[in-house]
Amino acid sequence: MTTILRGNIIHAPAFGALETIPRGFLVLEDGVLKGLYPVLPEKYRSCPAMDYGEALIMPSFADLHLHAPQYPMLGMGMDLPLLEWLDTYTFRTEARFADVDYARRVYRQLAWDLISSGTTRAAIFSSRHTDATLILMEELERAGVAGYVGKVNMDRNGGAAEEGTEESLSETLRWLENCRFDLVKPILTPRFTPSCTDELMAALGKLARERDLPVQSHLSENSGEVAWVGQLHPDCSRYWESYAKFGLWKDRTLMAHCVHSDAREQDAMAEAGVWAVHCAASNVNLCSGTAPVRELLDRGVRVALGSDISGGDQLAMNRVIVMSIRASKIKQIETGAPFLSVPEAYYLGSTAGHVYFGGGAGFQPGHKLHAIVADDSQMPAPARELTLAERFERTVYLMEKRHILAVYSEGVERLHSAGQPVL
């Protein structure tokens, strides 16, 4: 089945690049992008088309780090540093997800919030609860959000959210046996080194190797956390080695934050192909610092963005992109490193994440369409006619849900202009 979408096409096929096609055409066959055209080829002119007028058609967002059970905590505990925030709010909230009815209510709302904000792919931490994790995966699938979800493993230093080592492993296996979803796949999730014993980390590393599973965790977020890891693993000169020695450091590993990653740690990431996930809002909110994004990129580290709710207080990824730009400007004042431009930050919050999941760079033919259609006509009236690049910049900064006319995920329209999910 061939489908045509028409509108002002804007995408970031490479870091720092921005391509625009005024009133262009996207041609899809069974949801797979076949081509982008300024003029529709003759052979497609009899095919059904959706004309979005002057609206902007842009790649959707990809959020590579968020904590689903912290969704009810958004905007809470923002005056506390990381470790105190975890003990005071996070672990207690996550313990609530033993209640599957509560999990269903929260996760259905979260999935709808994601897709209606234009996020179509995500890498997500659940809680330690197997049944709640499967509910989360089911609700994401239902809404059309693709990506990875991980049952969290933590057998020490977790308060009410902690589990026993054997329980953690047996429940992880039960969870994996029941992961039968099309859009949402499993990812192993040791919360972070201080929350996992050596026995648990070794078992997860073995599982990652035997089942070829990706991994997500945290790295060098907070100076107190870094010092704590050094005390727990005196044989490791750097934080990253506490993952590497157990086989959890590889090219499908996502490491959130990397605020305090020094040159040696960054080089280790680049060499292994480990991804850094920059979470600017969370790092500022919890007084952790600001990640050296430009330095990471210059060293060859692959970088994407995460909302990190609820350390981060914004789920909408265009807000995450804007915060990343602001944080990079602060970093420039401190170090002189060039700040992120809008096309660069948008690439990190969209294209880079899609590439991690095996998607295309921008609107790359041969891949399922992941896109949003944004109507900027109700934004403040400009004093002159704007270029598409200017409209794109303004949309990144100002877009709200009410401006989103449609969302496409895996080549399927998941949200339309009436504001309801397409199920």
N, C-alpha and C positions, 0 to 999 in steps of 0.2 A: 504494500500500500504506500503510495507516494503522497506526501503532504508538503505544502508550501507555507512558510511563514514569511511575512513581509513587514518591514519596519526599519528603523535606523539601527543598523547592526554595529555593535562596539565590542571588541574583545582584546584580550592581552595574550597573544600567542607565545611571547617570550618575556623574560624579566625586563621591565622598563619599556617594552614596546606597547603601543596602542594603535590598533587598526580600526578604521571606521568605514562603513559602507552606507552612505545616505540612501534611505528608502530601498535597501537591498533585499535580497531573497535568501532564505535558508531552505534547502531542499532536503527532505527526510524521506527515507524508505524504511518502513517498519520501525520508525523511531531512530534510525541511524542516520547521521548527517552525511549526505552525499556531496554537498558542495555549497559554497557561498558565491553569490553572483550579484553584480551591480545591475545587470539586465538578465531577466529570466530567459534561459535557453528555450528555443521553439518547442523542443520535445516535451517540455513540462507545462506548456501553457493551457492544456486542457485539464490539468490536475486540480483537485480541490485546494483552496488557499485560505489562509487566515491573515487578513490585512489589519495590522495594528496601527496603521496611520503613522503619526509622528512619534509614537512611543519608541523607547529604547529597548532593543533586544540585546541582553548581555549574558555572559555565562553566570550561572548561579554560584552560590558561595559553598565553601567546604570548611567545616569547623573540625580541626584535628585534635582538640582537647576540651572536653567538658565532662562534668560529673553530674549525671542524671539525678541521683538521689539528693543532690544539693539544690535542685531547682526550687523547692519550697523555701530555701534560705536566701534567695536573691535579696541583696540590699541589707543583709544583717551581719553584724560583727565586723564591720569595716574599719573599726578603730583598733583592732587587735593584730599583733604580728602572727605570722603563719602558725607556729606550733601551738600557741595559746588559742588561736582561732579554731584549730582542729579539735582540741580538747573541749572547748567551751560550747561549740555549736555543731561542728561537722559530724563527729562520731556519734553523737546523740541523735542527730537527725537521721543519719543513715541506718541506725538501728531500727527505726520505724518501719523499714521496708521488709521486715519479717511478716507484716500484714499485707497479704496479696491484694485485698480490696483497696487499701490505701495506695499501693503501688500502681494499680490499674488507673485510678483517678489521676494521680500525678503524671504518669507517663503518657496517658492519652493527651493530656493538656500540653505536655512538653513536645510531643511529636507534632501536634498541630501548630504550636508556636514556632517550631523550627521551619516547617514547610511554608508557612504563611509569611515568614521573614525572608524567604528565598534561599534557605540552606537545604541543599538536597543530598549532601554527603557529609558524614561525620564519623569521628572516632570517639567513642564514649565509654567512660567508666560507669559501671553500675555499682551496686553495693556487693556485699559478700553473699547475698541471698540468691540461690539458684532460681527459685520460682519467680521472684521479682525480676531477675535479669531476663528470663525468657519472656515475661510479660512486656518488658521494655522493647525487646527485639520485635515482638509481635506488633506492638503499637507503632513502632517506626516503619515496619513493613507496610502496615495498613495505610499510613499517611503518605508513603512513597519516599521516605528518607532512606538512602542506601549507605553502606559503610560497614564499620566494625563496632561491636559492643563487647566489653569484657566483664566477666564476673570478677570482682575485686578479690585478691588474695591478701590476707593480713592475719598472721598468727602471733603477733606481739605488738605491744605499744599502741593498741587500738581501742582501749576502753570498752564501751558497750558494743562497738562494731567489730570486735575481735572474734576470731574463731580458732579452734584447735588445729594443729598441723594436719593430722589425719583427716579431720573433717574438711579442711580446706581443699585437700587433694581429692578426696572422694567426691565432694560436691562439684569440683571443677570437672571431673570426668562425667558426672551425671549431666551437668550443663552441656558439655560438648556432645554427648550422645543425643541430646534433644534439640540441638541447633539445626533445624531443617527449614531454613528460610532462603528465599531467592535473592533478596536485596541486602540482607543484613547477615554478616558473617562474624565468627568468633575471633577475638584477639586476646592473648594471654595478658593478664593485668596484675602483676605484683605492684601493690600500691606505691611503695617506694622502699628503698633498702631498710630504713629503720623499722618498718612494719612487718618484715618477713625474715624468719630465721634462715640460717644457711641450709637446713634440710629442705625447707619449702622452696627456696630459690633454686637449689640443685634439681629438685623434682620438676619445677616449671621449665628449667632449661632443657632437661631431657625431653619433656613433652613438646617443647617448641621444635626441637630437632627431629623427633620421631614423626610428628604430625605436620611439620612444615607450617607452623603457625606464626603469625606476626606477634609483636610484643609492644606494649605501651607502659610507660611509667614516668617518673619525675627525675629530674637531674639538676643539681646545683641551683636550686630555687632561692634558698635563703642561707645566709652565712651561718646561722645557728644549726641548720640542718646539715650543712657541709661538715661542720665540726663534729656533729653527732655521728655521722657516717665514719669519720676518721677514728672515732673511739670504738665503734662497733667492729671495724675492719682495719686494724692497725697494719695489716699486710698490704693494704692498698694505699698507694701514694696519692691517687686521685679518685674522686667519687665514681667515675665511670667504670673503674676496675672492679667495683663491687657487683656490677652487672656482668661484665665481660668474663669473670672467672667462673660464672655459672652458665655460660652459653646464651645469655640474653641480650648480647650486644651484636647486632647484625643489620643487614641492609633493609629489613622491614621493621626495624625498631623505631618507635616514636618516643622521643624524650622531651617532655614538656619543660619549658622555662629556660634552662641554661643561662641564667642570669650571671652566675659566678664561674662559668666555664672559662678556664684560662687557655692559653695557646696550645698547651699539650693536650688538654681535653678536646678542644676543637679539632685539632689534627687527628685525634683518635676517631672522632665522629666522621670526619671526611674520609678517612681511610676505610672504615667499616661500612660506610654508606648509611649511618644512623641519621635520622631526621631530627632536627630541632624544631619544636613547636613554640613559637613566641606568643606569650599571653600578657600583653602590655598592661591591660587594665588590672588584672589580678596582681601583677608584680608591684604596681604602684599602690593599689588598695591595701595590700598586706605589708607594705614598706620593705619589699624584698630587693628593690632596685630596678634597673632597666637592662634588658639583655643587649649584648653587643651585636645586633643583627647584621650591620654592615660588615663587621669583622668576621662573623660566621660565614657570610656569603663569600667574602673575599678568600676565605680559606677553603672554599669548596664544599661547605656544609649545606645540605639541602634544608631549606627553611619553609615552614608553613605557619599559619596563624590558628590560634584557638581562643574561644571565648573564656574558657576555664570557669564557667559558672560553678559555684557562686563566689569564688574568690574574685572573679570578674563579675561585674554587675550588669553587663549588657549581653543578651543572647543574640541580637541582630548583628550579623557579621559586618555589615557596612559600618556600624558603630565601632566594632573591633578594629577594622581597617583604619578608621580615623584615629582611634587611640594609638595605634601603632605608629602612625605618622607623627603624632604629637610627641610620643615617647622618643622617637628618633631625633626630633628637633632638640629635645632636652639633652640627648646623648651627644649631639653635635656641639652644643654649648660646652659640655664637659670634656669631650675628647677631640673635637674637630672632625669626626667621621661624618660624611655627607648624610643628611637626613633622607628618609624614604620619600620619593615622589608619589603622587596619587597612582599613576600606572604601576609603579613598582609595588606599592602596598596592596593594590588590588590584585596583582598577580599572586602575591603570597596568600591572600585570603580567598582566592578562587582557583586559578589555574594550578598552582603548586599542589594544593590539596587534591584536586581531581587527578593529577598525574600520579600522586601516591596510590590512589585507588585503581590505577590502571586506565584512567581516562585520558582524553586528548588534551593538548595544549591549546587553550582557547577553544574556538569553534573549529576543531580539527576533523576533517572528513574521516569516516571510518569508525567513529565512536558514537555511542548513544548520546542524544542531546540532553544536556543539563543547562537550563537557561531560565532567566527571569525576564518578564516584560514589564518595564517601568514607565508610568505616565507622569512626566514632570510638569505637565501643563498647569497644575494647581499650585506649584511652588511660586514664591514671590516673582512678580513680573519683572523681567530684566529691562534695563534702560535701552538695550539694543538687541539685535538678533545674535544669539549665541552660536558658536561653533559646536559641532557634536562633541569635541573634546571638552569644551567648557560645560556643556550640559551633563556629560558623564561625570565630571568632577563634582558638580553641584549635586547630582543624584547620589553619589557616594556619601557626601556629607549630610544630605538632608532627607534621604528617602525614609519613609515610614511604611508600615504595612498597607495603608490606604492608597499608596502610590503604585502598588504591585497589581498588575492586571492579570498576570498568569505566571505559573511556575511549571516548568517541565523537568521531570526527573526520569532518567533511564528511557528517554524518548517519549514519555507519556505525560500528558497534561494532568498535573496533580491539583492545581488551584486555578480557578478562573475568576473573571472580573466580578462575579457575584459575591466573592469572598468566602466561598465554601470549598472544602477539599473535594476533589473528584475521586470517588472511591469505586 
